[in-house]
């Protein structure tokens, strides 16, 4: 139940970032609801973004991190510089470090099925952020704008 609550609150934070990216100038962390204060204090959330070469991904990553930290989570934010093996390694490391949730803006929506299966085996929810992840039933939510 705690993981479902964590995934729901993180999804709310991710959606707040997506909505703010469509034109709001207010900081996203201020918009993220506390969901009745229910959280898994300090739980690790792994966030993997495709690249730092686009200002958009930097802003999204920073805003997601700030929103989740405001809710009490520890965030491991990674950028893969559009290199699939790097992103695969980052996701594997987040799983190994005990992430309770993964938020992934995938470089290649078909290249991480093994890591998604590993996450599912460990009951780690996955949110696909803005980029569709295909060929795997192991994505719990898809957030886009």
N, C-alpha and C positions, 0 to 999 in steps of 0.2 A: 504494500500500500504506500510506503514511503517513497518508493521509486516512481510510482504513478504520480504521486503528488509533486515530486521533483520534476518529472518530465512535463507535467502540466504547467508548473510555474515557469520553467525554462522556456516552454513554448510560448507562454504569454510574453516573456521578455523578448524572445526572438521576433515575435509578431510586432511588438512595440517598435523594435528596431526597423523592421521592414516598413511599417507604416510611416515612421519618422523619415525614412529615406525617400519617401515620396513627396517631401516638401515641408515638413514641420521643422522649425528651427529650434524648438525646445529640446532640451537634453532628454534622451530616451530613459535614462536611469530614473528620472523624476516621474516618468509615466508608468513604470512597471509596478503593478500592484503587489502587495505583500501576501496575498492569498490567505488572509486570516492569520498571518504570522507563521504558518506551517512551513517548516523547512527541515532539511537534514543538515544541521549546523556543520559548516565546514566541508561538506561533501565536495569531492572533486568533479568538476565538469570539464571534459575535454572539448575544445573548440578548434577545428581545423579549417582554415581559410586557404583559398588557392594561391594567392600572391599578395605581395606588398607593392607590386608595381602599379597597381590601380588604387587611387585614393578611396574609391568606393569600398573596396574590401578592407582597407585599413580602418575606415570609419565604422563599418559594420562590426568588425572584430572588436574594436575598442568599446563600442556601445553595448554589444552583447556582454562583454566582460564586465563593464561597469554596472550594468543592470543586474547581473547575477551576483556580483560581489556585494551590491547593495542588499540583496536578499540573503546574504550570509554564506554564499558558496565560495569555494576556492576554484579558480579558473586557470586552466592551462591552455593559453591561446597560442596557436602555432600557425605559421604561414609556410607553404610548401614551394613557393616560387615557381608554380606551374610545372613541378616535377612530380610525376606520379609515384615513383619509388619513395621519394621523400615523404609524400603525404601518407602512403601506406605505412612507412616506418613510424611516423608521428602518431597515427591511430593505434598501431600496435603498442607503442610506448604508453599511450594514455590508458589503454586497457590493462597493461601490466602494472601500471602505477595505481590501479584501483578506481578508475573513473566510474562514477555512478550514472553518468549520462554523457553521450557524445552528440555534438552538434557539428555537422559536416557540410561544408560547401565543397563538393567533390570536383576535382579536376576532370576526372573521367568517371561518369556514372556507372560504368561496368567494371571498373578495375579494383574495387574494394570488397568484392563479395566474400572473400575469405575472412577479412577482418570483421565484416558485418556478422558473419556466422559465429565468429569467436565472441563478439559482443552479445549476441543472442544466447549463446551457450552460458554466458555469465550473467544473463538477465539484465544487461545494460541497455536501456532504451536509446534509440537513435533518432535524431531529428535531422532530416535532409534540409539544408538551408539554401534556398533559392535555386539550386541545381538538382534536377531529378536524379535519383539513384535508381538504376534499373537492374534487372536480373537478380533481384534478391527480395525475399519476403520479409527481411529483417530490418525494415525501416518503419518506425512507429508513427512518425509524423513528417509532413512535408510543409515547410513554411516558405512562401514566396510572396511577391508583391507584383 
